[in-house]
Structure formats: C-alpha cells, structure tokens
Amino acid sequence: MRSALKYEITADPSKPVEEISEFISLMIQTHPDKQIEILQKVDENIGIALASYSVKRSQLKILI
C-alpha cells in the first residue's frame, strides 16, 4: 500500500497573502506535472470569489 504525503499547515492570519502564496508554491512544487492545472484552478476560484465580492460590494453601496 502506498502511503499518502500529507502536510500539516500552520499559518499566520496576520499575513494572509504571504501564507496563501507559500502554500500554493508548496503544492505546485509537490506536483510538478500538474502545476498549470493547479494554477488554472486557483485562478478560476479566485475569479469566482472576486466576482462574488464585487456583487456584494455593489449591493452594499445600493443599501447605503
């Protein structure tokens, strides 16, 4: 049976950008054959999150 590689992450919430960037770098280094796929999916998820926050921000401006 093949053992799975697992990471236990400790992150500093006061540095979210740096911590997220380090984790992404770690994951793409661990999967060199899937770097583009990982980055594309992360990019897609970030785009979805940005669009969602933009809508919420616009709705808040309307309410104010």
N, C-alpha and C positions, 0 to 999 in steps of 0.2 A: 504494500500500500504506500502510495506517495504522500508525503506529509506536505501540508499547505504552509506557505510562508505567510506569516501574519505580522502586522505592525501594531504596536500599541503607541498611540499618539498622545503627547501632552502638548497642549497649545496655550500660548499666552493670549487671552482675549483682548488685551490692550493693543495687540499688534495683528489684527486680523488679515491685513493684506500680506504681510510677510509670512505669516503662518500658512495661509492658504497656498501661497506661491511655493513655499518649501514642500508642502505635501504633494502638490501637483508635480513638482520636479522629481520627488522621490518615486512617485508612481510611474512616471514615464521612463525613468531610469530602470525601474524594475521590469518594465515591459517594452524593451526596445523595438520589438516587432509590431507594437500597437500604438506607438507614440502619436501618429497622426490621428488615428481613430479616437484615442483618449482626448486629445486636444480639441478635435472637432466636436465631440460630445460635450465637453466642458464649455466650449464656445456657444454651442446651441443652448445649453442650460442657462448660461449667463444671459444670453439674448432674451430668453423667455422671462427670466427674473427681472431684467431691466424693463422690458415691455410692461410687465405686471406692475412694477413700482411706478412707472410713468403714468399708467392709467390711474392708480391710486392717488398719486400726487395731483393729477388733474382734477379728480373728483373732490379732493380736499380743498383745492383752490375755489371750486364752484361753491362749496359749502361755506366758505369764509367770506 
